[in-house]
């Protein structure tokens, strides 16, 4: 048998996944409910909190991030719902 000494790749995978690093741990950035520009990066366009597996934030900071987002929503600094509203019936109201 031959021994493969190269990097390990699974069959069918096109790239090697790089592990995500928590930006709050690496850069020592404080999480504050008043920093709306930072919190907005962790909220989807639908107004939901983005999960850890997408952002790469550690569990400790994800909990404090969720708490800060909820505080800022309560104070109306962040929107709690999306800005656009879909018209379900498809017909527009005429004034």
N, C-alpha and C positions, 0 to 999 in steps of 0.2 A: 504494500500500500504506500501511496505517496503522502507525504505530510505537507499540508498547506501552511506556509508561514506568513502569508499576506494578511491584510485586514479581513475580518470576518464579515461576509455579506450573505444575507439570506437570499434564497432563490426568488427571482421575480422583483426584487427591490432595485430601484433605479438610483437611489442615493442613500447615504448614511445619515441617520438622524443625529443632529447635534443636540446635546442636552441643554435645556434652557436654564438660565441662571436668574435667580430673583434679583431684580434691579434695586429693591429696597435694601437687601443684604449687601450687595456688591458696592453700591454707591452711597450707602448710609443716608438715603433720602427719607426725611420724616413724612409720615402720612398725616395730612391735616384736612379736615372737612372744608376749610376755607380755600384750599388750592383746587379750584374747579377745573383748571386746565389739565392737571395731573389726573384727577378722578375721572374726567371725561374720556380718557384713553382706556379705562377699564369698564366702560358702559357701552353696550351695543347700540346700533342705530334704532333699535326698538325700545331702548330704555332699560334693558336687562343687564345685570352684572355679569361680566364675562367670566367663565370658569377658569380655574387654575391651569388646566391642561392646555389652554390656548394662550394664556398670558405668561406662564412660567414663573408665577409668584409662589413663594413657599406658603405653607399652611398657616403659619403664624401671621404673616403679613396679609394673607387673603382675608382672614377674619377681621383684622383691624381695618382693611380696605373696605370691606362690606359695611362695617359699622360707620366709617366716615362717609361713604356714599349715601347711606340711609339718613345720616344726620343732615347732610347737605340737601337731600331731597325734602326733608321735613322743613328746612328753612327756605325752601324754594330757590336754592342756588343751582341745583341740577333738576332737569325735568324728570318727572316720574312716569311720563308716558311719551310716546313719540310725537313729534311736532305735526306730522301729517295725519289726516284722518281719511280713511277710505270710504267712498260712497258705495254701499252694498247694493243698492237697487240699480245703480248705473245712470239714473236720471238726475239731472241737476235741477235745483229749485229755481224758479223764476220769481223775481220780486215784482 
